């Protein structure tokens, strides 16, 4: 259950960073491009981290023990 809280906590941090990057990008001809790049970068990094973290906590293939005896 603690893993869910960490994922949500990091999501809140990423959303706060997204809001800051959206609000504090300087005005100019490329403002929309810079905003889009910042938001997509943060979203992609969060999704990659979350998928990797959850895959390590809940693997699809469980590890198994070999039946051979090792000397």
PDB file of N, CA, C and O in Angstrom:
ATOM      1  N   UNK A   1       0.814  -1.185   0.000  1.00  0.00           N
ATOM      2  CA  UNK A   1       0.000   0.000   0.000  1.00  0.00           C
ATOM      3  C   UNK A   1       0.863   1.256   0.000  1.00  0.00           C
ATOM      4  O   UNK A   1       0.448   2.305  -0.492  1.00  0.00           O
ATOM      5  N   UNK A   2       2.059   1.141   0.553  1.00  0.00           N
ATOM      6  CA  UNK A   2       2.947   2.307   0.597  1.00  0.00           C
ATOM      7  C   UNK A   2       3.393   2.706  -0.798  1.00  0.00           C
ATOM      8  O   UNK A   2       3.689   3.877  -1.037  1.00  0.00           O
ATOM      9  N   UNK A   3       3.446   1.760  -1.722  1.00  0.00           N
ATOM     10  CA  UNK A   3       3.886   2.088  -3.074  1.00  0.00           C
ATOM     11  C   UNK A   3       2.904   3.015  -3.773  1.00  0.00           C
ATOM     12  O   UNK A   3       3.309   3.852  -4.580  1.00  0.00           O
ATOM     13  N   UNK A   4       1.626   2.874  -3.472  1.00  0.00           N
ATOM     14  CA  UNK A   4       0.622   3.734  -4.095  1.00  0.00           C
ATOM     15  C   UNK A   4       0.791   5.174  -3.614  1.00  0.00           C
ATOM     16  O   UNK A   4       0.640   6.112  -4.396  1.00  0.00           O
ATOM     17  N   UNK A   5       1.099   5.347  -2.346  1.00  0.00           N
ATOM     18  CA  UNK A   5       1.279   6.689  -1.805  1.00  0.00           C
ATOM     19  C   UNK A   5       2.497   7.379  -2.412  1.00  0.00           C
ATOM     20  O   UNK A   5       2.464   8.581  -2.673  1.00  0.00           O
ATOM     21  N   UNK A   6       3.567   6.625  -2.637  1.00  0.00           N
ATOM     22  CA  UNK A   6       4.755   7.204  -3.249  1.00  0.00           C
ATOM     23  C   UNK A   6       4.476   7.633  -4.682  1.00  0.00           C
ATOM     24  O   UNK A   6       4.908   8.707  -5.101  1.00  0.00           O
ATOM     25  N   UNK A   7       3.760   6.805  -5.437  1.00  0.00           N
ATOM     26  CA  UNK A   7       3.428   7.140  -6.819  1.00  0.00           C
ATOM     27  C   UNK A   7       2.555   8.394  -6.867  1.00  0.00           C
ATOM     28  O   UNK A   7       2.773   9.266  -7.709  1.00  0.00           O
ATOM     29  N   UNK A   8       1.584   8.490  -5.985  1.00  0.00           N
ATOM     30  CA  UNK A   8       0.709   9.667  -5.955  1.00  0.00           C
ATOM     31  C   UNK A   8       1.473  10.900  -5.480  1.00  0.00           C
ATOM     32  O   UNK A   8       1.245  12.000  -5.985  1.00  0.00           O
ATOM     33  N   UNK A   9       2.380  10.728  -4.511  1.00  0.00           N
ATOM     34  CA  UNK A   9       3.182  11.847  -4.018  1.00  0.00           C
ATOM     35  C   UNK A   9       4.071  12.409  -5.122  1.00  0.00           C
ATOM     36  O   UNK A   9       4.161  13.625  -5.292  1.00  0.00           O
ATOM     37  N   UNK A  10       4.723  11.533  -5.867  1.00  0.00           N
ATOM     38  CA  UNK A  10       5.572  11.977  -6.978  1.00  0.00           C
ATOM     39  C   UNK A  10       4.707  12.618  -8.064  1.00  0.00           C
ATOM     40  O   UNK A  10       5.134  13.581  -8.700  1.00  0.00           O
ATOM     41  N   UNK A  11       3.493  12.095  -8.284  1.00  0.00           N
ATOM     42  CA  UNK A  11       2.585  12.700  -9.258  1.00  0.00           C
ATOM     43  C   UNK A  11       2.233  14.136  -8.873  1.00  0.00           C
ATOM     44  O   UNK A  11       2.190  15.017  -9.731  1.00  0.00           O
ATOM     45  N   UNK A  12       1.983  14.370  -7.598  1.00  0.00           N
ATOM     46  CA  UNK A  12       1.670  15.722  -7.131  1.00  0.00           C
ATOM     47  C   UNK A  12       2.856  16.656  -7.361  1.00  0.00           C
ATOM     48  O   UNK A  12       2.675  17.805  -7.763  1.00  0.00           O
ATOM     49  N   UNK A  13       4.062  16.168  -7.109  1.00  0.00           N
ATOM     50  CA  UNK A  13       5.259  16.974  -7.338  1.00  0.00           C
ATOM     51  C   UNK A  13       5.412  17.300  -8.817  1.00  0.00           C
ATOM     52  O   UNK A  13       5.711  18.437  -9.182  1.00  0.00           O
ATOM     53  N   UNK A  14       5.204  16.293  -9.670  1.00  0.00           N
ATOM     54  CA  UNK A  14       5.327  16.512 -11.127  1.00  0.00           C
ATOM     55  C   UNK A  14       4.256  17.485 -11.602  1.00  0.00           C
ATOM     56  O   UNK A  14       4.538  18.344 -12.437  1.00  0.00           O
ATOM     57  N   UNK A  15       3.049  17.373 -11.095  1.00  0.00           N
ATOM     58  CA  UNK A  15       1.998  18.313 -11.486  1.00  0.00           C
ATOM     59  C   UNK A  15       2.329  19.739 -11.042  1.00  0.00           C
ATOM     60  O   UNK A  15       2.029  20.696 -11.756  1.00  0.00           O
ATOM     61  N   UNK A  16       2.939  19.881  -9.881  1.00  0.00           N
ATOM     62  CA  UNK A  16       3.356  21.208  -9.424  1.00  0.00           C
ATOM     63  C   UNK A  16       4.456  21.771 -10.325  1.00  0.00           C
ATOM     64  O   UNK A  16       4.449  22.955 -10.660  1.00  0.00           O
ATOM     65  N   UNK A  17       5.396  20.914 -10.711  1.00  0.00           N
ATOM     66  CA  UNK A  17       6.439  21.356 -11.636  1.00  0.00           C
ATOM     67  C   UNK A  17       5.857  21.730 -12.992  1.00  0.00           C
ATOM     68  O   UNK A  17       6.311  22.682 -13.627  1.00  0.00           O
ATOM     69  N   UNK A  18       4.852  20.983 -13.436  1.00  0.00           N
ATOM     70  CA  UNK A  18       4.191  21.311 -14.703  1.00  0.00           C
ATOM     71  C   UNK A  18       3.502  22.668 -14.621  1.00  0.00           C
ATOM     72  O   UNK A  18       3.577  23.469 -15.553  1.00  0.00           O
ATOM     73  N   UNK A  19       2.839  22.917 -13.514  1.00  0.00           N
ATOM     74  CA  UNK A  19       2.162  24.209 -13.353  1.00  0.00           C
ATOM     75  C   UNK A  19       3.178  25.346 -13.333  1.00  0.00           C
ATOM     76  O   UNK A  19       2.954  26.390 -13.947  1.00  0.00           O
ATOM     77  N   UNK A  20       4.292  25.149 -12.633  1.00  0.00           N
ATOM     78  CA  UNK A  20       5.334  26.185 -12.599  1.00  0.00           C
ATOM     79  C   UNK A  20       5.932  26.412 -13.979  1.00  0.00           C
ATOM     80  O   UNK A  20       6.149  27.553 -14.385  1.00  0.00           O
ATOM     81  N   UNK A  21       6.198  25.327 -14.703  1.00  0.00           N
ATOM     82  CA  UNK A  21       6.775  25.507 -16.037  1.00  0.00           C
ATOM     83  C   UNK A  21       5.774  26.138 -16.989  1.00  0.00           C
ATOM     84  O   UNK A  21       6.171  26.857 -17.906  1.00  0.00           O
ATOM     85  N   UNK A  22       4.501  25.889 -16.797  1.00  0.00           N
ATOM     86  CA  UNK A  22       3.483  26.508 -17.641  1.00  0.00           C
ATOM     87  C   UNK A  22       3.353  28.002 -17.345  1.00  0.00           C
ATOM     88  O   UNK A  22       3.210  28.812 -18.261  1.00  0.00           O
ATOM     89  N   UNK A  23       3.403  28.359 -16.071  1.00  0.00           N
ATOM     90  CA  UNK A  23       3.173  29.744 -15.679  1.00  0.00           C
ATOM     91  C   UNK A  23       4.394  30.646 -15.848  1.00  0.00           C
ATOM     92  O   UNK A  23       4.246  31.835 -16.132  1.00  0.00           O
ATOM     93  N   UNK A  24       5.594  30.099 -15.678  1.00  0.00           N
ATOM     94  CA  UNK A  24       6.790  30.936 -15.635  1.00  0.00           C
ATOM     95  C   UNK A  24       7.634  30.895 -16.897  1.00  0.00           C
ATOM     96  O   UNK A  24       8.775  31.356 -16.877  1.00  0.00           O
ATOM     97  N   UNK A  25       7.117  30.363 -17.984  1.00  0.00           N
ATOM     98  CA  UNK A  25       7.842  30.421 -19.257  1.00  0.00           C
ATOM     99  C   UNK A  25       7.765  31.856 -19.770  1.00  0.00           C
ATOM    100  O   UNK A  25       6.686  32.446 -19.815  1.00  0.00           O
ATOM    101  N   UNK A  26       8.918  32.419 -20.158  1.00  0.00           N
ATOM    102  CA  UNK A  26       8.894  33.812 -20.615  1.00  0.00           C
ATOM    103  C   UNK A  26       8.103  33.979 -21.910  1.00  0.00           C
ATOM    104  O   UNK A  26       8.063  33.085 -22.756  1.00  0.00           O
ATOM    105  N   UNK A  27       7.491  35.120 -22.038  1.00  0.00           N
ATOM    106  CA  UNK A  27       6.713  35.401 -23.237  1.00  0.00           C
ATOM    107  C   UNK A  27       7.649  35.597 -24.417  1.00  0.00           C
ATOM    108  O   UNK A  27       8.764  36.098 -24.278  1.00  0.00           O
ATOM    109  N   UNK A  28       7.171  35.194 -25.564  1.00  0.00           N
ATOM    110  CA  UNK A  28       7.970  35.333 -26.774  1.00  0.00           C
ATOM    111  C   UNK A  28       7.335  34.544 -27.904  1.00  0.00           C
ATOM    112  O   UNK A  28       6.262  33.962 -27.744  1.00  0.00           O
ATOM    113  N   UNK A  29       7.994  34.530 -29.026  1.00  0.00           N
ATOM    114  CA  UNK A  29       7.414  33.848 -30.183  1.00  0.00           C
ATOM    115  C   UNK A  29       7.364  32.327 -30.035  1.00  0.00           C
ATOM    116  O   UNK A  29       6.566  31.669 -30.704  1.00  0.00           O
ATOM    117  N   UNK A  30       8.208  31.762 -29.166  1.00  0.00           N
ATOM    118  CA  UNK A  30       8.269  30.306 -29.008  1.00  0.00           C
ATOM    119  C   UNK A  30       7.714  29.842 -27.665  1.00  0.00           C
ATOM    120  O   UNK A  30       8.068  28.763 -27.189  1.00  0.00           O
ATOM    121  N   UNK A  31       6.854  30.641 -27.055  1.00  0.00           N
ATOM    122  CA  UNK A  31       6.327  30.311 -25.731  1.00  0.00           C
ATOM    123  C   UNK A  31       5.556  28.994 -25.753  1.00  0.00           C
ATOM    124  O   UNK A  31       5.720  28.166 -24.857  1.00  0.00           O
ATOM    125  N   UNK A  32       4.726  28.798 -26.760  1.00  0.00           N
ATOM    126  CA  UNK A  32       3.930  27.572 -26.835  1.00  0.00           C
ATOM    127  C   UNK A  32       4.818  26.345 -27.026  1.00  0.00           C
ATOM    128  O   UNK A  32       4.561  25.291 -26.444  1.00  0.00           O
ATOM    129  N   UNK A  33       5.855  26.483 -27.834  1.00  0.00           N
ATOM    130  CA  UNK A  33       6.775  25.366 -28.073  1.00  0.00           C
ATOM    131  C   UNK A  33       7.532  25.002 -26.802  1.00  0.00           C
ATOM    132  O   UNK A  33       7.696  23.823 -26.488  1.00  0.00           O
ATOM    133  N   UNK A  34       7.989  26.002 -26.080  1.00  0.00           N
ATOM    134  CA  UNK A  34       8.732  25.748 -24.839  1.00  0.00           C
ATOM    135  C   UNK A  34       7.821  25.119 -23.793  1.00  0.00           C
ATOM    136  O   UNK A  34       8.219  24.177 -23.108  1.00  0.00           O
ATOM    137  N   UNK A  35       6.603  25.633 -23.666  1.00  0.00           N
ATOM    138  CA  UNK A  35       5.643  25.043 -22.711  1.00  0.00           C
ATOM    139  C   UNK A  35       5.365  23.587 -23.048  1.00  0.00           C
ATOM    140  O   UNK A  35       5.381  22.720 -22.174  1.00  0.00           O
ATOM    141  N   UNK A  36       5.110  23.331 -24.327  1.00  0.00           N
ATOM    142  CA  UNK A  36       4.805  21.965 -24.752  1.00  0.00           C
ATOM    143  C   UNK A  36       5.974  21.036 -24.486  1.00  0.00           C
ATOM    144  O   UNK A  36       5.783  19.911 -24.023  1.00  0.00           O
ATOM    145  N   UNK A  37       7.182  21.497 -24.775  1.00  0.00           N
ATOM    146  CA  UNK A  37       8.368  20.669 -24.540  1.00  0.00           C
ATOM    147  C   UNK A  37       8.549  20.369 -23.058  1.00  0.00           C
ATOM    148  O   UNK A  37       8.855  19.238 -22.681  1.00  0.00           O
ATOM    149  N   UNK A  38       8.358  21.388 -22.215  1.00  0.00           N
ATOM    150  CA  UNK A  38       8.505  21.171 -20.765  1.00  0.00           C
ATOM    151  C   UNK A  38       7.451  20.209 -20.226  1.00  0.00           C
ATOM    152  O   UNK A  38       7.769  19.306 -19.452  1.00  0.00           O
ATOM    153  N   UNK A  39       6.205  20.399 -20.632  1.00  0.00           N
ATOM    154  CA  UNK A  39       5.128  19.540 -20.128  1.00  0.00           C
ATOM    155  C   UNK A  39       5.291  18.097 -20.619  1.00  0.00           C
ATOM    156  O   UNK A  39       5.102  17.155 -19.850  1.00  0.00           O
ATOM    157  N   UNK A  40       5.636  17.926 -21.882  1.00  0.00           N
ATOM    158  CA  UNK A  40       5.830  16.575 -22.400  1.00  0.00           C
ATOM    159  C   UNK A  40       7.034  15.887 -21.781  1.00  0.00           C
ATOM    160  O   UNK A  40       7.006  14.678 -21.552  1.00  0.00           O
ATOM    161  N   UNK A  41       8.088  16.637 -21.510  1.00  0.00           N
ATOM    162  CA  UNK A  41       9.262  16.066 -20.861  1.00  0.00           C
ATOM    163  C   UNK A  41       8.924  15.579 -19.457  1.00  0.00           C
ATOM    164  O   UNK A  41       9.285  14.463 -19.082  1.00  0.00           O
ATOM    165  N   UNK A  42       8.244  16.397 -18.691  1.00  0.00           N
ATOM    166  CA  UNK A  42       7.876  15.998 -17.327  1.00  0.00           C
ATOM    167  C   UNK A  42       6.914  14.809 -17.330  1.00  0.00           C
ATOM    168  O   UNK A  42       7.057  13.890 -16.523  1.00  0.00           O
ATOM    169  N   UNK A  43       5.943  14.828 -18.231  1.00  0.00           N
ATOM    170  CA  UNK A  43       4.986  13.720 -18.296  1.00  0.00           C
ATOM    171  C   UNK A  43       5.673  12.425 -18.707  1.00  0.00           C
ATOM    172  O   UNK A  43       5.388  11.368 -18.143  1.00  0.00           O
ATOM    173  N   UNK A  44       6.571  12.494 -19.676  1.00  0.00           N
ATOM    174  CA  UNK A  44       7.274  11.289 -20.134  1.00  0.00           C
ATOM    175  C   UNK A  44       8.184  10.728 -19.046  1.00  0.00           C
ATOM    176  O   UNK A  44       8.238   9.517 -18.834  1.00  0.00           O
ATOM    177  N   UNK A  45       8.894  11.614 -18.361  1.00  0.00           N
ATOM    178  CA  UNK A  45       9.778  11.149 -17.285  1.00  0.00           C
ATOM    179  C   UNK A  45       8.981  10.506 -16.156  1.00  0.00           C
ATOM    180  O   UNK A  45       9.388   9.480 -15.610  1.00  0.00           O
ATOM    181  N   UNK A  46       7.843  11.109 -15.804  1.00  0.00           N
ATOM    182  CA  UNK A  46       7.025  10.535 -14.740  1.00  0.00           C
ATOM    183  C   UNK A  46       6.480   9.165 -15.150  1.00  0.00           C
ATOM    184  O   UNK A  46       6.524   8.214 -14.370  1.00  0.00           O
ATOM    185  N   UNK A  47       5.967   9.074 -16.376  1.00  0.00           N
ATOM    186  CA  UNK A  47       5.424   7.785 -16.821  1.00  0.00           C
ATOM    187  C   UNK A  47       6.497   6.706 -16.861  1.00  0.00           C
ATOM    188  O   UNK A  47       6.236   5.567 -16.473  1.00  0.00           O
ATOM    189  N   UNK A  48       7.695   7.040 -17.321  1.00  0.00           N
ATOM    190  CA  UNK A  48       8.778   6.057 -17.363  1.00  0.00           C
ATOM    191  C   UNK A  48       9.160   5.615 -15.956  1.00  0.00           C
ATOM    192  O   UNK A  48       9.364   4.427 -15.708  1.00  0.00           O
ATOM    193  N   UNK A  49       9.256   6.570 -15.036  1.00  0.00           N
ATOM    194  CA  UNK A  49       9.589   6.217 -13.660  1.00  0.00           C
ATOM    195  C   UNK A  49       8.499   5.349 -13.044  1.00  0.00           C
ATOM    196  O   UNK A  49       8.796   4.338 -12.409  1.00  0.00           O
ATOM    197  N   UNK A  50       7.222   5.742 -13.231  1.00  0.00           N
ATOM    198  CA  UNK A  50       6.123   5.007 -12.611  1.00  0.00           C
ATOM    199  C   UNK A  50       6.031   3.582 -13.156  1.00  0.00           C
ATOM    200  O   UNK A  50       5.842   2.642 -12.385  1.00  0.00           O
ATOM    201  N   UNK A  51       6.159   3.411 -14.449  1.00  0.00           N
ATOM    202  CA  UNK A  51       6.075   2.076 -15.038  1.00  0.00           C
ATOM    203  C   UNK A  51       7.220   1.205 -14.548  1.00  0.00           C
ATOM    204  O   UNK A  51       7.013   0.036 -14.221  1.00  0.00           O
ATOM    205  N   UNK A  52       8.435   1.762 -14.495  1.00  0.00           N
ATOM    206  CA  UNK A  52       9.580   0.990 -14.012  1.00  0.00           C
ATOM    207  C   UNK A  52       9.420   0.635 -12.535  1.00  0.00           C
ATOM    208  O   UNK A  52       9.701  -0.494 -12.131  1.00  0.00           O
ATOM    209  N   UNK A  53       8.979   1.581 -11.746  1.00  0.00           N
ATOM    210  CA  UNK A  53       8.795   1.357 -10.307  1.00  0.00           C
ATOM    211  C   UNK A  53       7.732   0.286 -10.053  1.00  0.00           C
ATOM    212  O   UNK A  53       7.940  -0.622  -9.248  1.00  0.00           O
ATOM    213  N   UNK A  54       6.600   0.394 -10.739  1.00  0.00           N
ATOM    214  CA  UNK A  54       5.529  -0.576 -10.529  1.00  0.00           C
ATOM    215  C   UNK A  54       5.905  -1.958 -11.069  1.00  0.00           C
ATOM    216  O   UNK A  54       5.496  -2.975 -10.509  1.00  0.00           O
ATOM    217  N   UNK A  55       6.677  -1.995 -12.147  1.00  0.00           N
ATOM    218  CA  UNK A  55       7.112  -3.289 -12.688  1.00  0.00           C
ATOM    219  C   UNK A  55       8.070  -3.998 -11.731  1.00  0.00           C
ATOM    220  O   UNK A  55       8.083  -5.227 -11.665  1.00  0.00           O
ATOM    221  N   UNK A  56       8.861  -3.238 -10.998  1.00  0.00           N
ATOM    222  CA  UNK A  56       9.754  -3.862 -10.026  1.00  0.00           C
ATOM    223  C   UNK A  56       8.991  -4.338  -8.793  1.00  0.00           C
ATOM    224  O   UNK A  56       9.363  -5.340  -8.182  1.00  0.00           O
ATOM    225  N   UNK A  57       7.938  -3.635  -8.427  1.00  0.00           N
ATOM    226  CA  UNK A  57       7.162  -4.044  -7.252  1.00  0.00           C
ATOM    227  C   UNK A  57       6.244  -5.227  -7.543  1.00  0.00           C
ATOM    228  O   UNK A  57       6.056  -6.098  -6.694  1.00  0.00           O
ATOM    229  N   UNK A  58       5.676  -5.252  -8.744  1.00  0.00           N
ATOM    230  CA  UNK A  58       4.717  -6.286  -9.116  1.00  0.00           C
ATOM    231  C   UNK A  58       5.113  -6.907 -10.453  1.00  0.00           C
ATOM    232  O   UNK A  58       4.511  -6.593 -11.479  1.00  0.00           O
ATOM    233  N   UNK A  59       6.123  -7.787 -10.454  1.00  0.00           N
ATOM    234  CA  UNK A  59       6.583  -8.355 -11.725  1.00  0.00           C
ATOM    235  C   UNK A  59       5.533  -9.288 -12.328  1.00  0.00           C
ATOM    236  O   UNK A  59       4.789  -9.954 -11.608  1.00  0.00           O
ATOM    237  N   UNK A  60       5.488  -9.324 -13.655  1.00  0.00           N
ATOM    238  CA  UNK A  60       4.555 -10.206 -14.340  1.00  0.00           C
ATOM    239  C   UNK A  60       4.996 -11.657 -14.256  1.00  0.00           C
ATOM    240  O   UNK A  60       4.164 -12.559 -14.160  1.00  0.00           O
ATOM    241  N   UNK A  61       6.302 -11.882 -14.292  1.00  0.00           N
ATOM    242  CA  UNK A  61       6.847 -13.239 -14.205  1.00  0.00           C
ATOM    243  C   UNK A  61       7.554 -13.364 -12.871  1.00  0.00           C
ATOM    244  O   UNK A  61       8.536 -12.670 -12.611  1.00  0.00           O
ATOM    245  N   UNK A  62       7.057 -14.244 -12.035  1.00  0.00           N
ATOM    246  CA  UNK A  62       7.641 -14.420 -10.708  1.00  0.00           C
ATOM    247  C   UNK A  62       8.949 -15.200 -10.820  1.00  0.00           C
ATOM    248  O   UNK A  62       9.054 -16.117 -11.635  1.00  0.00           O
ATOM    249  N   UNK A  63       9.925 -14.851 -10.027  1.00  0.00           N
ATOM    250  CA  UNK A  63      11.190 -15.610 -10.043  1.00  0.00           C
ATOM    251  C   UNK A  63      10.946 -17.024  -9.523  1.00  0.00           C
ATOM    252  O   UNK A  63      10.106 -17.241  -8.650  1.00  0.00           O
ATOM    253  N   UNK A  64      11.676 -17.957 -10.060  1.00  0.00           N
ATOM    254  CA  UNK A  64      11.519 -19.340  -9.627  1.00  0.00           C
ATOM    255  C   UNK A  64      12.884 -19.897  -9.230  1.00  0.00           C
ATOM    256  O   UNK A  64      13.932 -19.391  -9.631  1.00  0.00           O
ATOM    257  N   UNK A  65      12.830 -20.948  -8.435  1.00  0.00           N
ATOM    258  CA  UNK A  65      14.040 -21.559  -7.925  1.00  0.00           C
ATOM    259  C   UNK A  65      14.349 -22.814  -8.715  1.00  0.00           C
ATOM    260  O   UNK A  65      13.465 -23.626  -8.989  1.00  0.00           O
ATOM    261  N   UNK A  66      15.595 -22.961  -9.072  1.00  0.00           N
ATOM    262  CA  UNK A  66      16.005 -24.143  -9.826  1.00  0.00           C
ATOM    263  C   UNK A  66      15.971 -25.371  -8.921  1.00  0.00           C
ATOM    264  O   UNK A  66      16.227 -25.287  -7.720  1.00  0.00           O
ATOM    265  N   UNK A  67      15.653 -26.499  -9.518  1.00  0.00           N
ATOM    266  CA  UNK A  67      15.608 -27.746  -8.736  1.00  0.00           C
ATOM    267  C   UNK A  67      16.950 -28.426  -8.669  1.00  0.00           C
ATOM    268  O   UNK A  67      17.106 -29.380  -7.906  1.00  0.00           O
ATOM    269  N   UNK A  68      17.923 -27.981  -9.430  1.00  0.00           N
ATOM    270  CA  UNK A  68      19.256 -28.590  -9.410  1.00  0.00           C
ATOM    271  C   UNK A  68      19.996 -28.173  -8.155  1.00  0.00           C
ATOM    272  O   UNK A  68      19.883 -27.036  -7.695  1.00  0.00           O
ATOM    273  N   UNK A  69      20.748 -29.103  -7.614  1.00  0.00           N
ATOM    274  CA  UNK A  69      21.577 -28.817  -6.445  1.00  0.00           C
ATOM    275  C   UNK A  69      22.913 -28.293  -6.926  1.00  0.00           C
ATOM    276  O   UNK A  69      23.522 -28.866  -7.830  1.00  0.00           O
ATOM    277  N   UNK A  70      23.371 -27.203  -6.324  1.00  0.00           N
ATOM    278  CA  UNK A  70      24.673 -26.674  -6.675  1.00  0.00           C
ATOM    279  C   UNK A  70      25.662 -27.072  -5.608  1.00  0.00           C
ATOM    280  O   UNK A  70      25.341 -27.099  -4.420  1.00  0.00           O
ATOM    281  N   UNK A  71      26.892 -27.386  -6.050  1.00  0.00           N
ATOM    282  CA  UNK A  71      27.931 -27.824  -5.113  1.00  0.00           C
ATOM    283  C   UNK A  71      28.678 -26.643  -4.595  1.00  0.00           C
ATOM    284  O   UNK A  71      29.597 -26.798  -3.790  1.00  0.00           O
TER     285      UNK A  71
END
